[in-house]
Amino acid sequence: MMWSVTLVSENKLSNKNKNLIVELIDNESHKATRKYKFILHNILEGNNFSEAIIEGGECAVKNIKDVLKNNLNHMLVNGNIQYFPIFM
C-alpha cells in the first residue's frame, strides 16, 4: 500500500532540517527489519513541511512516524506528523 507521511512544523523548516528529515527516512529504509521494510518513492518539501511517499505496511509507517518524532521533537513544538493511505 502507498502512504503519505507528512511532518508539519509551525515554523519554516531550514534546508538543514529538511536534509535531516530526508536522511532519517532514507537511513530507516536501509536498516529496517523485515516487518518494517518499505520503499521510499519520493519526498516533497514546502516551507514548513516534508512529505514522504512510501510503499509498505502500516507498521512500517508507524515506525517512520516514531523515528521522526523521537529525532525531530524540537521541530514539532506546535507541529505534528501525519500519515494516511494513498488510494490509486
N, CA, C and O atoms as a CHARMM CRD file, in Angstrom:
* protein
*
  352
    1    1 MET  N      0.83800  -1.16900   0.00000 PROA 1      0.00000
    2    1 MET  CA     0.00000   0.00000   0.00000 PROA 1      0.00000
    3    1 MET  C      0.88900   1.24100   0.00000 PROA 1      0.00000
    4    1 MET  O      1.96500   1.25100   0.59700 PROA 1      0.00000
    5    2 MET  N      0.42700   2.26700  -0.66900 PROA 2      0.00000
    6    2 MET  CA     1.14600   3.54800  -0.71600 PROA 2      0.00000
    7    2 MET  C      0.65800   4.43200   0.42500 PROA 2      0.00000
    8    2 MET  O     -0.52700   4.45100   0.75800 PROA 2      0.00000
    9    3 TRP  N      1.60800   5.17100   1.02300 PROA 3      0.00000
   10    3 TRP  CA     1.31200   6.02600   2.15900 PROA 3      0.00000
   11    3 TRP  C      1.95000   7.39200   1.98600 PROA 3      0.00000
   12    3 TRP  O      2.98700   7.53300   1.33800 PROA 3      0.00000
   13    4 SER  N      1.32100   8.38500   2.56800 PROA 4      0.00000
   14    4 SER  CA     1.90400   9.71500   2.70200 PROA 4      0.00000
   15    4 SER  C      2.22300   9.91300   4.17600 PROA 4      0.00000
   16    4 SER  O      1.34800   9.77200   5.03000 PROA 4      0.00000
   17    5 VAL  N      3.47900  10.24200   4.47300 PROA 5      0.00000
   18    5 VAL  CA     3.89900  10.55800   5.84300 PROA 5      0.00000
   19    5 VAL  C      4.36900  12.00900   5.81000 PROA 5      0.00000
   20    5 VAL  O      5.35100  12.33400   5.14200 PROA 5      0.00000
   21    6 THR  N      3.66900  12.87500   6.53000 PROA 6      0.00000
   22    6 THR  CA     3.94300  14.30700   6.45500 PROA 6      0.00000
   23    6 THR  C      4.32100  14.87300   7.81300 PROA 6      0.00000
   24    6 THR  O      3.59900  14.70000   8.79400 PROA 6      0.00000
   25    7 LEU  N      5.45600  15.54900   7.85800 PROA 7      0.00000
   26    7 LEU  CA     5.89000  16.27400   9.04400 PROA 7      0.00000
   27    7 LEU  C      5.57900  17.74400   8.80000 PROA 7      0.00000
   28    7 LEU  O      6.07300  18.34400   7.84500 PROA 7      0.00000
   29    8 VAL  N      4.75700  18.31700   9.67100 PROA 8      0.00000
   30    8 VAL  CA     4.37200  19.72100   9.55300 PROA 8      0.00000
   31    8 VAL  C      4.90900  20.47600  10.76000 PROA 8      0.00000
   32    8 VAL  O      4.69600  20.07400  11.90400 PROA 8      0.00000
   33    9 SER  N      5.60500  21.56900  10.49300 PROA 9      0.00000
   34    9 SER  CA     6.16800  22.39900  11.55800 PROA 9      0.00000
   35    9 SER  C      5.44500  23.74000  11.58500 PROA 9      0.00000
   36    9 SER  O      5.02500  24.24700  10.54400 PROA 9      0.00000
   37   10 GLU  N      5.30300  24.30600  12.76400 PROA 10     0.00000
   38   10 GLU  CA     4.69400  25.63300  12.86400 PROA 10     0.00000
   39   10 GLU  C      5.60800  26.68200  12.23400 PROA 10     0.00000
   40   10 GLU  O      5.13300  27.69300  11.71700 PROA 10     0.00000
   41   11 ASN  N      6.90000  26.44300  12.27600 PROA 11     0.00000
   42   11 ASN  CA     7.88600  27.37800  11.73300 PROA 11     0.00000
   43   11 ASN  C      8.41700  26.88100  10.39300 PROA 11     0.00000
   44   11 ASN  O      8.26600  25.71100  10.04100 PROA 11     0.00000
   45   12 LYS  N      9.03500  27.78600   9.66600 PROA 12     0.00000
   46   12 LYS  CA     9.66600  27.43000   8.39900 PROA 12     0.00000
   47   12 LYS  C     10.81100  26.45400   8.67000 PROA 12     0.00000
   48   12 LYS  O     11.60900  26.66500   9.58300 PROA 12     0.00000
   49   13 LEU  N     10.88800  25.39200   7.88000 PROA 13     0.00000
   50   13 LEU  CA    11.96800  24.41400   8.01700 PROA 13     0.00000
   51   13 LEU  C     13.18600  24.88600   7.23500 PROA 13     0.00000
   52   13 LEU  O     13.07300  25.26600   6.06900 PROA 13     0.00000
   53   14 SER  N     14.33700  24.86200   7.86800 PROA 14     0.00000
   54   14 SER  CA    15.57700  25.22900   7.18300 PROA 14     0.00000
   55   14 SER  C     15.99700  24.08500   6.26300 PROA 14     0.00000
   56   14 SER  O     15.51700  22.96000   6.40000 PROA 14     0.00000
   57   15 ASN  N     16.88800  24.37900   5.33500 PROA 15     0.00000
   58   15 ASN  CA    17.41300  23.32300   4.46200 PROA 15     0.00000
   59   15 ASN  C     18.10200  22.24100   5.27800 PROA 15     0.00000
   60   15 ASN  O     18.01900  21.05900   4.94400 PROA 15     0.00000
   61   16 LYS  N     18.78000  22.64200   6.34400 PROA 16     0.00000
   62   16 LYS  CA    19.44800  21.67900   7.22500 PROA 16     0.00000
   63   16 LYS  C     18.42700  20.72600   7.84500 PROA 16     0.00000
   64   16 LYS  O     18.65800  19.51800   7.89500 PROA 16     0.00000
   65   17 ASN  N     17.29600  21.26200   8.31800 PROA 17     0.00000
   66   17 ASN  CA    16.25100  20.42000   8.89800 PROA 17     0.00000
   67   17 ASN  C     15.62300  19.49600   7.85600 PROA 17     0.00000
   68   17 ASN  O     15.36200  18.32500   8.13400 PROA 17     0.00000
   69   18 LYS  N     15.38200  20.02600   6.65700 PROA 18     0.00000
   70   18 LYS  CA    14.81000  19.20400   5.58400 PROA 18     0.00000
   71   18 LYS  C     15.76400  18.07200   5.21800 PROA 18     0.00000
   72   18 LYS  O     15.33600  16.93900   4.99800 PROA 18     0.00000
   73   19 ASN  N     17.06300  18.38300   5.15400 PROA 19     0.00000
   74   19 ASN  CA    18.05300  17.34600   4.84900 PROA 19     0.00000
   75   19 ASN  C     18.09200  16.28200   5.93400 PROA 19     0.00000
   76   19 ASN  O     18.26300  15.10000   5.63700 PROA 19     0.00000
   77   20 LEU  N     17.93700  16.69000   7.18300 PROA 20     0.00000
   78   20 LEU  CA    17.91200  15.73800   8.29400 PROA 20     0.00000
   79   20 LEU  C     16.70600  14.80400   8.18200 PROA 20     0.00000
   80   20 LEU  O     16.82800  13.60500   8.43300 PROA 20     0.00000
   81   21 ILE  N     15.56400  15.33700   7.81300 PROA 21     0.00000
   82   21 ILE  CA    14.35900  14.51700   7.62800 PROA 21     0.00000
   83   21 ILE  C     14.59500  13.48200   6.53700 PROA 21     0.00000
   84   21 ILE  O     14.29300  12.30200   6.71800 PROA 21     0.00000
   85   22 VAL  N     15.13300  13.92400   5.40400 PROA 22     0.00000
   86   22 VAL  CA    15.42100  13.00700   4.29300 PROA 22     0.00000
   87   22 VAL  C     16.40700  11.93400   4.73700 PROA 22     0.00000
   88   22 VAL  O     16.22100  10.75400   4.44100 PROA 22     0.00000
   89   23 GLU  N     17.44900  12.34200   5.44500 PROA 23     0.00000
   90   23 GLU  CA    18.46900  11.39400   5.91100 PROA 23     0.00000
   91   23 GLU  C     17.87400  10.35500   6.86300 PROA 23     0.00000
   92   23 GLU  O     18.18500   9.16900   6.75300 PROA 23     0.00000
   93   24 LEU  N     17.02900  10.78400   7.78900 PROA 24     0.00000
   94   24 LEU  CA    16.41100   9.84500   8.73100 PROA 24     0.00000
   95   24 LEU  C     15.53100   8.82400   8.01000 PROA 24     0.00000
   96   24 LEU  O     15.59300   7.62900   8.30100 PROA 24     0.00000
   97   25 ILE  N     14.71500   9.29800   7.07300 PROA 25     0.00000
   98   25 ILE  CA    13.82900   8.38500   6.33900 PROA 25     0.00000
   99   25 ILE  C     14.64200   7.44400   5.46700 PROA 25     0.00000
  100   25 ILE  O     14.36600   6.24500   5.42200 PROA 25     0.00000
  101   26 ASP  N     15.64600   7.97600   4.77000 PROA 26     0.00000
  102   26 ASP  CA    16.48400   7.14000   3.91000 PROA 26     0.00000
  103   26 ASP  C     17.23400   6.09100   4.72400 PROA 26     0.00000
  104   26 ASP  O     17.27300   4.92200   4.33700 PROA 26     0.00000
  105   27 ASN  N     17.82700   6.49200   5.84100 PROA 27     0.00000
  106   27 ASN  CA    18.54000   5.53100   6.69700 PROA 27     0.00000
  107   27 ASN  C     17.60900   4.44500   7.20300 PROA 27     0.00000
  108   27 ASN  O     17.98100   3.27200   7.24800 PROA 27     0.00000
  109   28 GLU  N     16.40300   4.83000   7.58300 PROA 28     0.00000
  110   28 GLU  CA    15.44000   3.84800   8.08900 PROA 28     0.00000
  111   28 GLU  C     15.04600   2.85800   6.99500 PROA 28     0.00000
  112   28 GLU  O     14.80800   1.68400   7.28000 PROA 28     0.00000
  113   29 SER  N     14.97500   3.32100   5.74500 PROA 29     0.00000
  114   29 SER  CA    14.60700   2.41700   4.64600 PROA 29     0.00000
  115   29 SER  C     15.67200   1.34600   4.42200 PROA 29     0.00000
  116   29 SER  O     15.36200   0.24900   3.96000 PROA 29     0.00000
  117   30 HSD  N     16.92900   1.66200   4.74900 PROA 30     0.00000
  118   30 HSD  CA    18.01600   0.69900   4.56100 PROA 30     0.00000
  119   30 HSD  C     18.20100  -0.24300   5.73700 PROA 30     0.00000
  120   30 HSD  O     18.63800  -1.37900   5.55300 PROA 30     0.00000
  121   31 LYS  N     17.87600   0.20800   6.94200 PROA 31     0.00000
  122   31 LYS  CA    18.16300  -0.61700   8.11100 PROA 31     0.00000
  123   31 LYS  C     16.93500  -1.27400   8.73600 PROA 31     0.00000
  124   31 LYS  O     17.07600  -2.07200   9.66300 PROA 31     0.00000
  125   32 ALA  N     15.75600  -0.96000   8.25900 PROA 32     0.00000
  126   32 ALA  CA    14.53400  -1.50500   8.85800 PROA 32     0.00000
  127   32 ALA  C     14.50600  -3.02800   8.75300 PROA 32     0.00000
  128   32 ALA  O     14.91600  -3.60500   7.74600 PROA 32     0.00000
  129   33 THR  N     14.01600  -3.65800   9.80700 PROA 33     0.00000
  130   33 THR  CA    13.86300  -5.11000   9.78800 PROA 33     0.00000
  131   33 THR  C     12.70700  -5.48100   8.87100 PROA 33     0.00000
  132   33 THR  O     11.92600  -4.62200   8.46200 PROA 33     0.00000
  133   34 ARG  N     12.60500  -6.74100   8.56000 PROA 34     0.00000
  134   34 ARG  CA    11.61000  -7.22700   7.59700 PROA 34     0.00000
  135   34 ARG  C     10.19800  -6.68500   7.87100 PROA 34     0.00000
  136   34 ARG  O      9.50400  -6.27100   6.94200 PROA 34     0.00000
  137   35 LYS  N      9.78300  -6.68600   9.11600 PROA 35     0.00000
  138   35 LYS  CA     8.43500  -6.23500   9.48100 PROA 35     0.00000
  139   35 LYS  C      8.21000  -4.76500   9.12400 PROA 35     0.00000
  140   35 LYS  O      7.09000  -4.36200   8.80900 PROA 35     0.00000
  141   36 TYR  N      9.27500  -3.97000   9.17500 PROA 36     0.00000
  142   36 TYR  CA     9.14400  -2.52800   8.97500 PROA 36     0.00000
  143   36 TYR  C      9.68500  -2.05000   7.62400 PROA 36     0.00000
  144   36 TYR  O      9.83700  -0.84600   7.41400 PROA 36     0.00000
  145   37 LYS  N      9.97200  -2.96300   6.72200 PROA 37     0.00000
  146   37 LYS  CA    10.52900  -2.59300   5.41500 PROA 37     0.00000
  147   37 LYS  C      9.54700  -1.73700   4.62000 PROA 37     0.00000
  148   37 LYS  O      8.33100  -1.90600   4.70600 PROA 37     0.00000
  149   38 PHE  N     10.10700  -0.82400   3.85100 PROA 38     0.00000
  150   38 PHE  CA     9.29500   0.00000   2.96000 PROA 38     0.00000
  151   38 PHE  C     10.15900   0.48600   1.80500 PROA 38     0.00000
  152   38 PHE  O     11.38800   0.42800   1.86400 PROA 38     0.00000
  153   39 ILE  N      9.50500   0.96000   0.76500 PROA 39     0.00000
  154   39 ILE  CA    10.18300   1.55000  -0.38600 PROA 39     0.00000
  155   39 ILE  C      9.87000   3.04300  -0.37300 PROA 39     0.00000
  156   39 ILE  O      8.70600   3.44300  -0.36200 PROA 39     0.00000
  157   40 LEU  N     10.90500   3.84900  -0.37400 PROA 40     0.00000
  158   40 LEU  CA    10.73900   5.29900  -0.43200 PROA 40     0.00000
  159   40 LEU  C     10.61200   5.69900  -1.89600 PROA 40     0.00000
  160   40 LEU  O     11.53100   5.46800  -2.68100 PROA 40     0.00000
  161   41 HSD  N      9.48100   6.29800  -2.27400 PROA 41     0.00000
  162   41 HSD  CA     9.25500   6.70500  -3.66000 PROA 41     0.00000
  163   41 HSD  C      9.63600   8.16100  -3.91300 PROA 41     0.00000
  164   41 HSD  O     10.21800   8.48300  -4.94900 PROA 41     0.00000
  165   42 ASN  N      9.30800   9.03600  -2.96900 PROA 42     0.00000
  166   42 ASN  CA     9.57300  10.45100  -3.20100 PROA 42     0.00000
  167   42 ASN  C      9.47300  11.21600  -1.88200 PROA 42     0.00000
  168   42 ASN  O      8.81900  10.76700  -0.94100 PROA 42     0.00000
  169   43 ILE  N     10.11800  12.35400  -1.82500 PROA 43     0.00000
  170   43 ILE  CA     9.95100  13.27800  -0.70500 PROA 43     0.00000
  171   43 ILE  C      9.64400  14.65100  -1.29000 PROA 43     0.00000
  172   43 ILE  O     10.40900  15.19200  -2.08900 PROA 43     0.00000
  173   44 LEU  N      8.51500  15.19700  -0.87600 PROA 44     0.00000
  174   44 LEU  CA     8.08100  16.52000  -1.31300 PROA 44     0.00000
  175   44 LEU  C      8.31800  17.48900  -0.16200 PROA 44     0.00000
  176   44 LEU  O      8.11100  17.14500   1.00200 PROA 44     0.00000
  177   45 GLU  N      8.75400  18.70300  -0.49400 PROA 45     0.00000
  178   45 GLU  CA     9.07000  19.67000   0.55700 PROA 45     0.00000
  179   45 GLU  C      8.42500  21.01200   0.27800 PROA 45     0.00000
  180   45 GLU  O      8.31300  21.44100  -0.87100 PROA 45     0.00000
  181   46 GLY  N      8.00300  21.66500   1.34500 PROA 46     0.00000
  182   46 GLY  CA     7.48300  23.02700   1.29400 PROA 46     0.00000
  183   46 GLY  C      8.17500  23.84100   2.36600 PROA 46     0.00000
  184   46 GLY  O      9.12200  23.36900   2.99400 PROA 46     0.00000
  185   47 ASN  N      7.71200  25.05000   2.57800 PROA 47     0.00000
  186   47 ASN  CA     8.34000  25.91300   3.58500 PROA 47     0.00000
  187   47 ASN  C      8.29100  25.32400   4.98300 PROA 47     0.00000
  188   47 ASN  O      9.26300  25.40800   5.73300 PROA 47     0.00000
  189   48 ASN  N      7.14600  24.71900   5.33800 PROA 48     0.00000
  190   48 ASN  CA     7.00500  24.22100   6.70900 PROA 48     0.00000
  191   48 ASN  C      6.59800  22.74900   6.77600 PROA 48     0.00000
  192   48 ASN  O      6.05800  22.30100   7.78700 PROA 48     0.00000
  193   49 PHE  N      6.85400  21.99800   5.70700 PROA 49     0.00000
  194   49 PHE  CA     6.52200  20.57500   5.73900 PROA 49     0.00000
  195   49 PHE  C      7.47000  19.75700   4.87400 PROA 49     0.00000
  196   49 PHE  O      8.10100  20.27200   3.95100 PROA 49     0.00000
  197   50 SER  N      7.55200  18.48300   5.19300 PROA 50     0.00000
  198   50 SER  CA     8.20400  17.48200   4.34900 PROA 50     0.00000
  199   50 SER  C      7.25300  16.30300   4.28400 PROA 50     0.00000
  200   50 SER  O      6.73000  15.86400   5.30900 PROA 50     0.00000
  201   51 GLU  N      7.02600  15.78700   3.07900 PROA 51     0.00000
  202   51 GLU  CA     6.09700  14.67800   2.87600 PROA 51     0.00000
  203   51 GLU  C      6.81700  13.54300   2.15700 PROA 51     0.00000
  204   51 GLU  O      7.34200  13.72400   1.05800 PROA 51     0.00000
  205   52 ALA  N      6.83500  12.37900   2.78600 PROA 52     0.00000
  206   52 ALA  CA     7.44000  11.19500   2.17500 PROA 52     0.00000
  207   52 ALA  C      6.33200  10.32600   1.59500 PROA 52     0.00000
  208   52 ALA  O      5.32600  10.06600   2.25500 PROA 52     0.00000
  209   53 ILE  N      6.52300   9.88100   0.36000 PROA 53     0.00000
  210   53 ILE  CA     5.60400   8.93500  -0.27000 PROA 53     0.00000
  211   53 ILE  C      6.30100   7.58500  -0.22500 PROA 53     0.00000
  212   53 ILE  O      7.35500   7.39900  -0.83400 PROA 53     0.00000
  213   54 ILE  N      5.70700   6.64300   0.50000 PROA 54     0.00000
  214   54 ILE  CA     6.33600   5.33600   0.66800 PROA 54     0.00000
  215   54 ILE  C      5.35900   4.22100   0.32300 PROA 54     0.00000
  216   54 ILE  O      4.14600   4.42000   0.25900 PROA 54     0.00000
  217   55 GLU  N      5.92700   3.04400   0.10400 PROA 55     0.00000
  218   55 GLU  CA     5.14600   1.83500  -0.13700 PROA 55     0.00000
  219   55 GLU  C      5.55000   0.81500   0.91700 PROA 55     0.00000
  220   55 GLU  O      6.72700   0.48300   1.05000 PROA 55     0.00000
  221   56 GLY  N      4.57400   0.32200   1.66000 PROA 56     0.00000
  222   56 GLY  CA     4.84800  -0.65000   2.71100 PROA 56     0.00000
  223   56 GLY  C      3.62500  -0.84900   3.58100 PROA 56     0.00000
  224   56 GLY  O      2.54600  -0.33600   3.28200 PROA 56     0.00000
  225   57 GLY  N      3.79600  -1.58600   4.64600 PROA 57     0.00000
  226   57 GLY  CA     2.70000  -1.85800   5.56400 PROA 57     0.00000
  227   57 GLY  C      2.50000  -0.74200   6.57400 PROA 57     0.00000
  228   57 GLY  O      3.34000   0.14600   6.72000 PROA 57     0.00000
  229   58 GLU  N      1.36900  -0.80500   7.26800 PROA 58     0.00000
  230   58 GLU  CA     1.06100   0.22900   8.25500 PROA 58     0.00000
  231   58 GLU  C      2.06800   0.23700   9.40200 PROA 58     0.00000
  232   58 GLU  O      2.37100   1.29600   9.95200 PROA 58     0.00000
  233   59 CYS  N      2.58700  -0.93100   9.76700 PROA 59     0.00000
  234   59 CYS  CA     3.57800  -0.96100  10.85500 PROA 59     0.00000
  235   59 CYS  C      4.85500  -0.22500  10.44100 PROA 59     0.00000
  236   59 CYS  O      5.51200   0.38300  11.28600 PROA 59     0.00000
  237   60 ALA  N      5.21600  -0.26900   9.15900 PROA 60     0.00000
  238   60 ALA  CA     6.38300   0.47600   8.66700 PROA 60     0.00000
  239   60 ALA  C      6.14000   1.97800   8.77600 PROA 60     0.00000
  240   60 ALA  O      7.03300   2.73700   9.15200 PROA 60     0.00000
  241   61 VAL  N      4.92700   2.39600   8.44400 PROA 61     0.00000
  242   61 VAL  CA     4.58200   3.81600   8.50600 PROA 61     0.00000
  243   61 VAL  C      4.61000   4.31100   9.94900 PROA 61     0.00000
  244   61 VAL  O      5.12600   5.39300  10.23100 PROA 61     0.00000
  245   62 LYS  N      4.05400   3.51700  10.85700 PROA 62     0.00000
  246   62 LYS  CA     4.07400   3.90200  12.27200 PROA 62     0.00000
  247   62 LYS  C      5.51200   3.98000  12.78900 PROA 62     0.00000
  248   62 LYS  O      5.83900   4.84600  13.60100 PROA 62     0.00000
  249   63 ASN  N      6.36100   3.07700  12.31600 PROA 63     0.00000
  250   63 ASN  CA     7.76900   3.10200  12.71200 PROA 63     0.00000
  251   63 ASN  C      8.44900   4.38800  12.23200 PROA 63     0.00000
  252   63 ASN  O      9.19200   5.01200  12.99000 PROA 63     0.00000
  253   64 ILE  N      8.20300   4.78600  10.98900 PROA 64     0.00000
  254   64 ILE  CA     8.78000   6.02700  10.46300 PROA 64     0.00000
  255   64 ILE  C      8.30400   7.21400  11.29600 PROA 64     0.00000
  256   64 ILE  O      9.08800   8.09600  11.64600 PROA 64     0.00000
  257   65 LYS  N      7.01700   7.22400  11.60800 PROA 65     0.00000
  258   65 LYS  CA     6.47000   8.30700  12.42700 PROA 65     0.00000
  259   65 LYS  C      7.19700   8.37500  13.76800 PROA 65     0.00000
  260   65 LYS  O      7.55900   9.45900  14.22500 PROA 65     0.00000
  261   66 ASP  N      7.40900   7.22200  14.39900 PROA 66     0.00000
  262   66 ASP  CA     8.10400   7.18600  15.69100 PROA 66     0.00000
  263   66 ASP  C      9.55000   7.65800  15.56900 PROA 66     0.00000
  264   66 ASP  O     10.03300   8.40700  16.41800 PROA 66     0.00000
  265   67 VAL  N     10.24100   7.22300  14.51400 PROA 67     0.00000
  266   67 VAL  CA    11.63500   7.63600  14.29100 PROA 67     0.00000
  267   67 VAL  C     11.70900   9.15600  14.12400 PROA 67     0.00000
  268   67 VAL  O     12.56200   9.81100  14.72400 PROA 67     0.00000
  269   68 LEU  N     10.81200   9.71100  13.30700 PROA 68     0.00000
  270   68 LEU  CA    10.80900  11.16100  13.09700 PROA 68     0.00000
  271   68 LEU  C     10.48400  11.90300  14.39200 PROA 68     0.00000
  272   68 LEU  O     11.14000  12.88500  14.73700 PROA 68     0.00000
  273   69 LYS  N      9.47100  11.42400  15.09900 PROA 69     0.00000
  274   69 LYS  CA     9.06600  12.09500  16.34000 PROA 69     0.00000
  275   69 LYS  C     10.18700  12.05900  17.37800 PROA 69     0.00000
  276   69 LYS  O     10.45000  13.05900  18.04500 PROA 69     0.00000
  277   70 ASN  N     10.84400  10.91100  17.51300 PROA 70     0.00000
  278   70 ASN  CA    11.91500  10.77300  18.50200 PROA 70     0.00000
  279   70 ASN  C     13.13200  11.62700  18.17500 PROA 70     0.00000
  280   70 ASN  O     13.80600  12.11700  19.08100 PROA 70     0.00000
  281   71 ASN  N     13.42000  11.81100  16.89300 PROA 71     0.00000
  282   71 ASN  CA    14.62100  12.54000  16.48400 PROA 71     0.00000
  283   71 ASN  C     14.38300  14.01400  16.16900 PROA 71     0.00000
  284   71 ASN  O     15.32200  14.80900  16.16000 PROA 71     0.00000
  285   72 LEU  N     13.13900  14.37400  15.91500 PROA 72     0.00000
  286   72 LEU  CA    12.85500  15.74000  15.46600 PROA 72     0.00000
  287   72 LEU  C     11.86300  16.45700  16.36600 PROA 72     0.00000
  288   72 LEU  O     11.20600  17.40500  15.93400 PROA 72     0.00000
  289   73 ASN  N     11.74900  16.02400  17.58600 PROA 73     0.00000
  290   73 ASN  CA    10.77400  16.60400  18.50500 PROA 73     0.00000
  291   73 ASN  C     10.94200  18.11300  18.64400 PROA 73     0.00000
  292   73 ASN  O      9.96200  18.82700  18.85300 PROA 73     0.00000
  293   74 HSD  N     12.18500  18.60800  18.52900 PROA 74     0.00000
  294   74 HSD  CA    12.44300  20.04500  18.64100 PROA 74     0.00000
  295   74 HSD  C     11.77500  20.84700  17.52900 PROA 74     0.00000
  296   74 HSD  O     11.51500  22.03800  17.70200 PROA 74     0.00000
  297   75 MET  N     11.49100  20.20800  16.38000 PROA 75     0.00000
  298   75 MET  CA    10.83300  20.89200  15.27000 PROA 75     0.00000
  299   75 MET  C      9.32100  20.85700  15.39500 PROA 75     0.00000
  300   75 MET  O      8.62200  21.56300  14.66800 PROA 75     0.00000
  301   76 LEU  N      8.81100  20.04800  16.30300 PROA 76     0.00000
  302   76 LEU  CA     7.37500  19.80400  16.37200 PROA 76     0.00000
  303   76 LEU  C      6.71600  20.48500  17.56200 PROA 76     0.00000
  304   76 LEU  O      5.76900  19.94900  18.13700 PROA 76     0.00000
  305   77 VAL  N      7.20700  21.65500  17.93400 PROA 77     0.00000
  306   77 VAL  CA     6.66300  22.34500  19.10300 PROA 77     0.00000
  307   77 VAL  C      5.14600  22.46200  18.98100 PROA 77     0.00000
  308   77 VAL  O      4.42200  22.05200  19.88900 PROA 77     0.00000
  309   78 ASN  N      4.66700  23.00200  17.90000 PROA 78     0.00000
  310   78 ASN  CA     3.22800  23.07000  17.65300 PROA 78     0.00000
  311   78 ASN  C      2.88600  22.42400  16.31300 PROA 78     0.00000
  312   78 ASN  O      1.83200  22.69300  15.73700 PROA 78     0.00000
  313   79 GLY  N      3.76900  21.58500  15.83100 PROA 79     0.00000
  314   79 GLY  CA     3.53500  20.88400  14.58100 PROA 79     0.00000
  315   79 GLY  C      3.14800  19.45100  14.86300 PROA 79     0.00000
  316   79 GLY  O      2.87800  19.08400  16.00700 PROA 79     0.00000
  317   80 ASN  N      3.12300  18.63600  13.81200 PROA 80     0.00000
  318   80 ASN  CA     2.77800  17.23100  14.00600 PROA 80     0.00000
  319   80 ASN  C      3.26900  16.38100  12.84800 PROA 80     0.00000
  320   80 ASN  O      3.76800  16.89000  11.84400 PROA 80     0.00000
  321   81 ILE  N      3.11500  15.08100  13.01000 PROA 81     0.00000
  322   81 ILE  CA     3.43400  14.12200  11.95700 PROA 81     0.00000
  323   81 ILE  C      2.15000  13.36000  11.66100 PROA 81     0.00000
  324   81 ILE  O      1.54300  12.77000  12.55500 PROA 81     0.00000
  325   82 GLN  N      1.74600  13.38000  10.40500 PROA 82     0.00000
  326   82 GLN  CA     0.51600  12.71500   9.98800 PROA 82     0.00000
  327   82 GLN  C      0.85900  11.63600   8.97700 PROA 82     0.00000
  328   82 GLN  O      1.85500  11.73700   8.26100 PROA 82     0.00000
  329   83 TYR  N      0.03200  10.60700   8.92200 PROA 83     0.00000
  330   83 TYR  CA     0.16200   9.63700   7.84200 PROA 83     0.00000
  331   83 TYR  C     -1.22000   9.16700   7.42800 PROA 83     0.00000
  332   83 TYR  O     -2.13800   9.07500   8.24300 PROA 83     0.00000
  333   84 PHE  N     -1.34400   8.87200   6.13800 PROA 84     0.00000
  334   84 PHE  CA    -2.60800   8.35000   5.63500 PROA 84     0.00000
  335   84 PHE  C     -2.33500   7.58000   4.34800 PROA 84     0.00000
  336   84 PHE  O     -1.36100   7.85500   3.64800 PROA 84     0.00000
  337   85 PRO  N     -3.21400   6.59900   4.03600 PROA 85     0.00000
  338   85 PRO  CA    -3.02400   5.80900   2.82000 PROA 85     0.00000
  339   85 PRO  C     -3.35600   6.62900   1.57600 PROA 85     0.00000
  340   85 PRO  O     -4.18800   7.53600   1.60500 PROA 85     0.00000
  341   86 ILE  N     -2.68400   6.28200   0.49700 PROA 86     0.00000
  342   86 ILE  CA    -2.95900   6.89400  -0.80300 PROA 86     0.00000
  343   86 ILE  C     -3.64800   5.82900  -1.64300 PROA 86     0.00000
  344   86 ILE  O     -3.08500   4.76200  -1.89000 PROA 86     0.00000
  345   87 PHE  N     -4.84600   6.11700  -2.07400 PROA 87     0.00000
  346   87 PHE  CA    -5.60100   5.15600  -2.87800 PROA 87     0.00000
  347   87 PHE  C     -5.41400   5.48500  -4.34400 PROA 87     0.00000
  348   87 PHE  O     -5.59200   6.62700  -4.76800 PROA 87     0.00000
  349   88 MET  N     -5.05500   4.47200  -5.11100 PROA 88     0.00000
  350   88 MET  CA    -4.79800   4.66000  -6.54200 PROA 88     0.00000
  351   88 MET  C     -6.03000   4.32900  -7.33700 PROA 88     0.00000
  352   88 MET  O     -6.01700   4.42500  -8.56400 PROA 88     0.00000
